[in-house]
Amino acid sequence: MRPRKRNQNRYKNEERKFFLNKFKATHGVSERQFCRDNKLAFSTWQGWRTNEAKILASKRHGRLATLGGQGLRELIPFKNELLAFMRDRRGTERYVRVFHLMRWVKRHHRPWLVDYLSTKKNDAVGYNSFRTLLLRFSYRHRFRHRVPCKSKLSQQVLDDVWLGYAASFWNKYSEYDKSQILNVDETGVFYDMPPGKTLAEIGMSSKVSDGEKHSDRLTAVLTIRAD
């Protein structure tokens, strides 16, 4: 017969603070007795006591179950500089490839790169690992491989138009409550897209009829309030 597993409770920040303050208000009660009276696992209580100062000083919302700081740790200590470099190149409509990122790190953070590569088994592994690191960094910060497209206006001109429109809009409608300001976007959604290629018998035509070349379209409308 397998031993019965102990139920594990997940406590919120406000509950941790409540029990810690409650224990402070008691006099002459041992910690084990306090845990028995309040149905707390003693191992859980020990963890709270170890981090008591951090728990009580935390400004996190009481309904949250963690103190923050969990999750993936950024391995690249100069991430803000690297992101600025990437956005600067794209802002001037230049290519951004992993090769450019590798060259930038080598030029501006060579000591870090040497330390990073020294932890790898050999040069080939180090190169692939470094390339993968930068590629994942790019994806994590919303950069994707895309087919370059042509634009009639530069990004700077588009940004100036956007900022000018925003300024004129708020000058005109700033007296309105934000709950009364609605932004409506109309977007065409295409479906049943025709494939880019077709199987055709060797020596026979690969032509397709005009009816097969066009996709169906519907219109989606998205509305959002300013607040």
C-alpha positions in Angstrom: 0.0 0.0 0.0 1.4 3.3 -1.1 1.8 6.0 1.6 -0.8 8.7 1.4 0.5 12.0 0.0 0.2 15.1 2.1 -2.0 17.8 0.7 0.0 20.9 -0.3 -1.6 24.3 0.1 -0.7 27.3 -1.9 -0.8 30.5 0.1 -1.2 34.0 -1.1 1.0 36.9 0.0 -1.7 38.4 2.2 -2.1 35.0 4.0 1.7 34.8 4.7 1.7 38.4 6.1 -1.4 37.6 8.2 0.2 34.6 9.9 3.5 36.2 10.4 2.0 39.2 12.0 -0.3 37.0 14.1 2.7 35.0 15.4 4.3 38.3 16.4 1.3 39.2 18.4 1.4 35.9 20.4 3.5 35.6 23.5 5.0 32.4 24.9 3.6 30.2 22.1 6.2 27.9 20.4 6.4 27.9 16.6 5.4 24.3 16.4 2.3 24.9 18.6 1.4 27.9 16.5 1.6 25.8 13.3 -0.6 23.1 14.9 -3.2 25.7 16.0 -3.4 27.3 12.6 -3.0 24.0 10.6 0.2 25.1 8.9 2.9 22.7 7.8 6.0 23.4 9.9 8.3 23.1 6.9 6.2 25.8 5.1 6.4 27.9 8.2 10.1 27.6 8.4 10.4 28.9 4.8 8.2 31.9 5.7 10.3 32.7 8.8 13.5 32.5 6.7 12.1 35.1 4.3 10.1 37.0 6.8 11.6 40.4 6.2 11.2 40.0 2.4 7.6 38.8 2.7 6.5 41.7 5.0 8.3 44.3 2.9 6.9 43.1 -0.4 4.6 45.4 -2.3 3.2 42.7 -4.5 -0.5 42.3 -4.6 -1.9 40.3 -1.7 -3.8 37.9 -4.0 -0.6 36.8 -5.8 1.1 33.7 -4.6 4.7 34.7 -5.3 7.1 37.5 -4.4 8.2 38.1 -7.9 11.6 37.5 -9.5 10.8 34.0 -10.8 11.2 33.0 -14.4 13.9 33.0 -17.0 17.1 34.8 -16.1 18.6 36.8 -19.0 22.0 35.4 -19.8 23.1 38.4 -21.8 23.9 41.2 -19.4 24.0 43.9 -22.1 20.6 43.1 -23.5 19.4 46.8 -23.6 22.4 47.8 -25.7 21.9 44.9 -28.0 18.2 45.7 -28.4 19.0 49.3 -29.1 21.5 48.2 -31.8 18.9 46.0 -33.4 16.1 48.6 -33.3 18.5 51.3 -34.7 19.3 49.1 -37.7 15.7 48.4 -38.3 14.8 52.0 -37.8 17.1 52.9 -40.7 15.6 50.0 -42.7 18.8 47.9 -42.7 19.1 44.1 -42.5 19.4 42.5 -39.1 20.8 39.0 -39.1 22.3 36.9 -36.4 25.6 37.5 -38.1 25.3 41.2 -37.4 24.5 40.5 -33.7 27.5 38.2 -33.4 29.8 40.8 -34.9 28.4 43.6 -32.6 29.0 41.5 -29.5 32.5 40.6 -30.6 33.3 44.3 -31.2 31.7 45.8 -28.0 31.8 42.9 -25.5 34.7 40.7 -26.4 35.7 39.8 -22.7 32.1 38.5 -22.1 32.2 36.5 -25.4 35.6 35.0 -24.5 34.3 33.9 -21.1 31.1 32.5 -22.7 33.0 30.5 -25.4 35.5 29.1 -22.8 32.6 27.1 -21.2 32.0 25.2 -24.4 33.5 21.9 -25.5 35.1 23.2 -28.7 35.0 26.1 -31.1 32.3 24.5 -33.3 30.0 23.9 -30.3 30.7 27.4 -29.0 29.8 29.0 -32.4 26.5 27.1 -32.6 25.6 27.8 -29.0 26.4 31.5 -29.4 24.3 31.7 -32.6 21.4 29.9 -31.0 21.6 32.2 -27.9 21.3 35.3 -30.1 18.5 33.8 -32.2 16.5 32.9 -29.2 17.2 36.4 -27.7 15.8 37.9 -30.9 12.6 35.8 -30.8 12.1 36.5 -27.1 12.1 40.2 -27.9 9.6 39.9 -30.8 12.0 39.8 -33.7 11.1 37.3 -36.5 12.6 36.3 -39.8 10.5 38.0 -42.5 10.7 38.6 -46.2 11.9 42.2 -46.8 9.2 44.4 -48.3 9.3 47.7 -50.0 7.9 50.9 -48.4 7.2 54.2 -50.1 7.9 56.1 -46.9 10.7 55.7 -44.3 9.9 54.6 -40.7 10.9 58.0 -39.5 8.3 59.7 -41.7 5.7 57.2 -40.6 6.5 57.8 -36.9 6.3 61.6 -37.4 2.8 61.2 -39.0 1.7 59.0 -36.2 2.9 61.4 -33.5 1.4 64.4 -35.3 -2.0 62.7 -35.6 -1.9 61.7 -31.9 -1.2 65.3 -30.9 -4.0 66.7 -33.0 -6.5 64.1 -31.8 -5.9 64.8 -28.1 -6.0 68.5 -28.7 -9.4 68.1 -30.2 -10.9 65.4 -27.9 -9.1 65.8 -24.6 -12.3 67.1 -22.9 -14.1 63.8 -23.5 -14.0 61.1 -20.9 -11.7 58.2 -22.0 -14.6 55.7 -21.6 -16.4 57.6 -24.4 -13.5 57.5 -26.9 -13.6 54.4 -29.1 -11.0 53.3 -31.7 -12.3 51.1 -34.5 -10.0 49.2 -36.8 -11.2 47.5 -39.9 -9.1 44.6 -41.1 -9.5 42.4 -44.2 -9.1 38.7 -43.4 -8.3 36.4 -46.3 -9.0 32.7 -46.2 -8.8 29.7 -48.5 -5.6 31.1 -49.8 -4.4 29.5 -53.0 -1.1 27.6 -52.7 2.0 29.1 -54.2 2.8 25.9 -56.2 0.9 23.0 -57.8 1.7 19.5 -58.9 1.7 19.4 -62.7 2.6 16.5 -64.9 6.0 16.8 -66.7 5.5 18.2 -70.2 2.0 19.5 -69.4 0.9 23.0 -68.5 1.0 24.2 -64.9 -1.5 27.0 -65.6 -4.5 27.3 -63.2 -7.8 29.1 -63.9 -8.4 32.6 -62.7 -11.0 31.3 -60.2 -8.3 29.3 -58.4 -5.9 32.3 -58.0 -8.0 34.4 -55.6 -8.8 33.9 -52.0 -12.0 34.6 -50.2 -12.2 37.7 -48.0 -14.2 38.9 -44.9 -13.9 42.0 -42.9 -13.1 42.0 -39.1 -13.8 45.0 -37.0 -12.0 45.5 -33.7 -13.2 48.2 -31.2 -11.3 49.3 -28.1 -11.9 52.0 -25.5 -9.3 54.6 -24.6 -9.4 53.6 -20.9 
